[in-house]
Amino acid sequence: MKILADQNMPLVEQYFSDFGEVERFDGRNLKPDQLIDVEVLLTRSVTNVTSELLAKANKLSFVGTATIGIDHIDTDLLQDKNIAFTSAPGCNAVAVAEYVISSLFALSQENARPLTGQTIGIVGVGSIGSCLAKKLKALNVKLLLCDPLKHAQGLLNEHVELDELLAQSDIVTFHVPLVKKGPHKTLHMMDKVRLNALKPGTTIINASRGDVIDNSALLDLMEAGADLDLVLDVWENEPNILTDLLAHVRYASVHIAGHTLEGKARGTQMLYQKLCELKGVEASKSLTDFLPVPAITQVAIAESFTEQDIARLVHTIYDVRRDDGILLRHLESDGFDSLRKNYPVRREFSTLTVNGDGSQLAALGQLGFKLTN
């Protein structure tokens, strides 16, 4: 069996080598000829799986994307061709939630404004949004949730309409899929009108899809002197992003919010498990077989541990300002995709065990740190 896998997908050889030969490809530059005699295609979000790409795919029987979003996959085409398909819903939910939390604490430190008492609006309450909401409940903030589709399905009673959420929130973070048309369209959800309606001092975080925010309209607004704090991990027209916008962004990164070692490896594992199911074999491999022991595994806290100390502990594991610095220093010389490909190893909060009896211990557990029994 010939298996073609994105070059940025971790642990493919470890998981899939028992099935056949693994060959890697550049996710943005995959060509139809490369799919000749390929049976398994493993992608990430930068590869658009279309009829043009599959024109010479004579043996393809399985396509998997190690991502939550599937807007880059023509699923109807795969169904018509009787090609099995799976994505990896929830694989990087923890990673993206922790990206947002790191950003919130960094802003809190730099703005000298505690998170306690602030109103945070979460737009999109799927795997990522719900994971983030659960973690944020540990921080004594007020949460507003917006997901009209879930609300219509009776799955979100506390739904707040988007414009009301924008008016009430100090911080708004987006976790929606890219939907280009229909009643729940998210393409340019934040258009010129909504951007201009934001109250001064609002923080906008986008770790979903770049096209959710009209980047040109946002640049016009910021150049006109708007008082907004921007945290942008995703951009329109990646990898050819609107670089003029960078001067107005507090923390910028190269679409890596979900790129913890655990999150990426979890996606690979989910594709492996699906292929095992399709082939009728036991899925005998797991993350614990492959992930290295992190450099810091335990920390002790005292009773005097405070919100400021929580911030320091969060940033011990991951500080979003590292990735902002990498982008600003190396984007011009290395390019967007190269920075993604060579992204430094990042771990999740759960890799750190916290010992102690402080009053903040429960909050740390809810944020995702491991607690001693």
C-alpha positions in Angstrom: 0.0 0.0 0.0 1.3 3.5 -0.9 0.6 6.2 1.6 1.0 9.9 0.8 1.2 12.2 3.9 1.7 15.9 4.5 5.3 16.7 5.4 4.1 18.6 8.6 2.1 15.7 10.0 4.0 14.1 12.9 4.4 10.4 13.6 3.0 9.1 10.3 5.8 6.6 9.8 5.4 5.4 13.4 1.6 4.9 13.0 1.2 3.8 9.4 4.4 2.0 8.4 2.8 -1.4 9.1 0.2 -0.6 6.3 2.8 0.2 3.7 5.3 2.7 2.2 4.9 6.3 3.5 5.9 9.2 1.2 5.8 12.8 2.3 4.5 15.8 0.2 4.5 19.6 0.4 1.0 20.4 1.5 0.5 23.5 -0.7 2.1 22.0 -3.8 0.6 18.5 -4.2 0.2 17.7 -7.9 -2.2 15.1 -9.5 0.7 13.0 -10.8 1.8 12.4 -7.2 -1.4 10.5 -6.6 -0.9 7.8 -9.2 -1.0 4.4 -7.4 -1.6 6.1 -4.0 -4.2 4.3 -1.8 -4.1 6.5 1.3 -3.9 10.3 1.3 -3.3 12.1 4.6 -3.6 15.9 4.5 -3.8 19.0 6.6 -5.7 22.2 5.9 -3.4 23.7 3.3 -4.2 21.0 0.7 -7.4 21.4 -1.2 -8.8 18.0 -2.2 -10.7 18.7 -5.4 -11.5 16.9 -8.7 -8.5 18.5 -10.3 -6.2 17.1 -7.6 -7.7 13.6 -7.9 -7.7 13.5 -11.7 -5.0 10.8 -11.8 -5.8 9.1 -8.4 -6.4 5.6 -9.8 -6.2 3.6 -6.6 -7.2 6.0 -3.9 -9.5 4.4 -1.3 -9.0 6.6 1.8 -8.5 10.3 2.5 -7.9 11.6 6.0 -7.3 15.2 7.2 -5.7 15.7 10.5 -7.8 18.8 11.2 -11.1 19.7 12.7 -12.2 21.8 9.7 -13.0 20.2 6.4 -13.7 23.2 4.1 -10.6 22.2 2.1 -12.1 18.8 1.2 -14.7 18.1 -1.5 -16.5 15.5 0.6 -19.3 15.1 -2.1 -16.6 14.2 -4.6 -15.1 11.6 -2.3 -18.5 10.1 -1.7 -19.2 9.9 -5.4 -15.9 8.1 -6.0 -16.6 5.7 -3.1 -13.4 7.0 -1.3 -13.6 6.7 2.5 -13.0 9.9 4.4 -12.4 11.0 7.9 -11.3 14.2 9.7 -10.0 14.6 13.3 -12.7 16.5 15.2 -11.4 17.7 18.5 -7.8 16.7 17.9 -6.4 20.2 18.6 -9.2 21.7 20.7 -7.1 21.7 23.9 -4.2 23.3 22.0 -6.3 26.1 20.5 -7.9 26.8 23.9 -4.5 27.0 25.5 -3.3 29.4 22.8 -6.2 31.7 23.7 -5.6 31.4 27.4 -1.9 32.2 27.0 -2.9 35.3 24.9 -5.4 36.4 27.6 -2.8 36.2 30.4 -0.2 38.0 28.2 -2.6 40.8 27.5 -3.6 40.9 31.2 0.0 41.3 32.2 0.9 44.0 29.7 -2.3 46.0 30.1 -2.2 45.6 33.9 -5.8 44.5 33.9 -6.9 41.3 35.7 -9.0 38.8 33.9 -11.3 38.5 36.8 -14.6 40.2 36.1 -14.1 40.7 32.4 -16.7 39.5 29.9 -15.4 37.1 27.2 -17.5 36.2 24.2 -16.9 32.9 22.5 -18.2 32.7 18.9 -18.6 29.1 17.8 -19.1 26.5 20.5 -18.0 23.3 18.9 -15.1 21.2 20.1 -12.7 24.1 20.5 -15.2 26.7 21.8 -16.7 24.4 24.4 -13.2 23.3 25.5 -12.2 26.9 25.9 -15.4 27.8 27.8 -14.8 24.9 30.3 -11.3 26.1 31.0 -12.3 29.8 31.3 -14.8 29.0 34.0 -11.9 28.5 36.3 -10.9 32.2 36.0 -13.9 34.1 37.4 -14.9 35.7 34.1 -18.3 36.2 32.6 -18.9 34.1 29.5 -21.2 34.8 26.6 -21.6 32.1 24.0 -22.8 32.5 20.4 -23.6 29.5 18.1 -26.9 29.9 16.3 -26.7 26.5 14.7 -26.3 24.7 18.0 -29.0 26.9 19.5 -31.4 26.0 16.7 -30.7 22.3 17.4 -31.5 22.8 21.1 -27.9 22.2 22.1 -27.1 25.7 23.5 -29.7 27.3 25.7 -27.5 30.2 26.8 -26.9 31.4 23.2 -26.4 35.2 22.7 -26.8 36.7 19.2 -23.6 37.9 17.7 -24.2 41.6 17.6 -25.4 41.5 21.2 -22.3 39.5 22.2 -20.0 42.0 20.4 -21.6 44.9 22.2 -21.3 43.4 25.7 -17.9 41.6 25.5 -14.5 43.0 26.6 -12.9 40.1 24.7 -14.2 38.2 21.7 -12.6 35.0 20.4 -13.7 33.2 17.2 -13.9 29.4 16.9 -16.1 28.9 13.8 -15.6 26.8 10.7 -15.4 28.7 7.4 -18.9 28.6 5.8 -19.0 30.5 2.5 -22.8 30.7 2.0 -26.1 30.0 3.6 -27.9 31.2 6.7 -24.9 30.4 8.9 -22.3 31.9 6.7 -19.1 32.8 8.5 -17.1 34.3 5.6 -16.5 37.9 6.6 -18.7 37.5 9.6 -16.7 40.4 11.0 -17.2 42.8 8.1 -16.7 46.6 7.9 -20.0 47.3 9.7 -19.4 45.0 12.6 -15.8 46.0 13.0 -16.7 49.6 13.2 -19.4 48.9 15.8 -16.9 47.4 18.3 -16.5 49.4 21.5 -13.1 51.0 22.2 -10.7 48.7 24.1 -12.2 45.4 22.8 -9.9 42.5 22.3 -10.4 40.4 19.2 -8.9 36.9 18.9 -9.1 34.9 15.8 -7.8 31.3 15.9 -10.4 29.8 13.5 -10.2 30.8 9.8 -8.6 34.0 8.4 -11.6 34.7 6.2 -13.9 35.1 9.2 -12.6 38.7 9.5 -12.4 41.0 6.5 -8.7 41.7 6.9 -8.7 44.8 4.6 -11.5 46.4 6.5 -9.7 45.6 9.7 -6.6 47.3 8.4 -8.6 50.4 7.4 -10.1 50.6 10.8 -6.8 50.2 12.6 -5.1 52.8 10.4 -7.9 55.2 11.3 -6.9 54.9 14.9 -9.3 52.2 16.3 -8.6 51.2 19.9 -8.6 47.4 19.6 -6.2 44.7 20.8 -5.8 42.1 18.1 -4.6 38.5 18.4 -4.5 36.9 15.0 -3.3 33.4 14.3 -5.1 33.0 11.0 -5.2 35.3 8.0 -6.9 35.8 4.7 -5.0 34.6 1.7 -2.5 32.5 3.7 0.5 32.2 3.1 0.4 35.6 1.3 -1.0 37.6 4.3 -1.7 41.3 4.5 1.6 42.2 6.1 0.6 45.8 6.7 -1.8 44.6 9.3 1.0 43.2 11.4 1.9 46.6 12.8 -1.5 46.8 14.4 -1.6 43.3 15.9 -0.6 42.7 19.6 0.2 39.0 19.1 0.5 37.5 15.6 1.3 33.9 14.6 1.3 31.7 11.6 -1.8 29.5 11.9 -0.2 27.4 14.7 -2.8 27.8 17.5 -3.5 24.1 17.4 0.1 23.0 16.9 1.0 21.4 20.2 2.9 18.2 19.9 -0.1 16.4 21.5 -2.6 18.1 19.2 -0.9 17.3 16.0 -0.1 13.8 17.1 -3.6 13.2 18.2 -4.8 14.1 14.7 -2.5 11.5 13.2 -3.6 8.9 15.7 -7.3 9.5 14.8 -6.6 8.9 11.1 -4.7 5.8 12.0 -7.6 4.5 14.1 -10.0 5.1 11.3 -7.8 3.2 8.8 -7.5 0.4 11.2 -11.3 0.3 11.5 -11.7 0.2 7.7 -9.1 -2.5 7.3 -10.5 -4.6 10.2 -7.3 -4.6 12.2 -6.7 -3.7 15.9 -5.5 -0.2 16.6 -2.6 -1.2 18.8 -0.5 2.1 18.8 -1.2 5.2 21.0 0.4 8.6 21.8 2.1 7.3 24.9 4.2 5.0 22.7 5.8 8.0 20.9 5.6 11.3 22.8 8.8 12.4 24.6 8.9 13.3 28.3 8.8 17.1 28.6 11.6 19.1 30.1 9.5 20.2 33.1 7.1 17.7 34.6 6.3 18.8 38.1 5.9 22.0 40.1 4.9 22.8 43.7 2.7 25.8 44.6 2.1 27.5 48.0 -1.1 28.8 49.6 -0.2 32.3 48.5 -0.5 31.3 44.8 -2.6 34.0 42.9 -4.0 34.8 39.4 -0.7 36.4 38.5 1.0 33.2 39.4 -1.4 31.2 37.3 -0.3 33.4 34.4 3.3 32.7 35.1 2.6 29.0 35.2 0.7 29.1 32.0 3.6 30.9 30.3 6.0 28.4 31.7 4.4 25.9 29.4 3.5 28.2 26.5 3.8 32.0 26.0 2.2 33.3 22.8 4.7 36.1 22.7 7.3 33.6 21.6 5.4 32.9 18.4 4.7 36.6 17.9 8.4 37.3 18.1 9.2 34.5 15.6 6.8 35.8 13.1 7.9 39.4 13.3 11.6 38.5 13.1 11.5 35.8 10.5 8.4 36.2 8.2 10.1 38.3 5.6 13.2 36.1 5.3 11.7 32.6 5.9 8.1 32.9 4.7 4.8 31.9 6.3 4.8 28.2 5.4 8.4 27.7 6.4 7.7 29.1 9.9 4.7 26.7 10.1 6.8 23.8 9.0 9.6 24.6 11.4 7.4 25.5 14.3 9.2 24.8 17.7 7.9 22.0 19.9 5.1 23.1 22.2 3.4 21.0 24.9 0.1 21.2 26.6 -0.7 22.1 30.2 -1.5 18.5 31.0 2.2 17.6 30.7 2.8 19.5 34.0 1.8 18.0 37.3 1.1 20.5 40.1 1.6 19.7 43.8 0.3 21.7 46.7 -2.7 22.8 48.7 -3.3 26.3 47.5 -6.8 27.7 46.9 -6.0 28.0 43.2 -5.4 24.3 42.8 -8.9 23.5 41.5 -8.6 26.3 39.0 -5.3 24.9 37.7 -7.0 21.5 37.3 -9.8 23.0 35.4 -7.4 24.8 33.1 -5.9 21.4 32.2 -2.9 21.0 34.5 -2.5 17.6 36.0 -3.0 17.5 39.8 -1.5 15.0 42.2 -4.1 12.8 43.9 
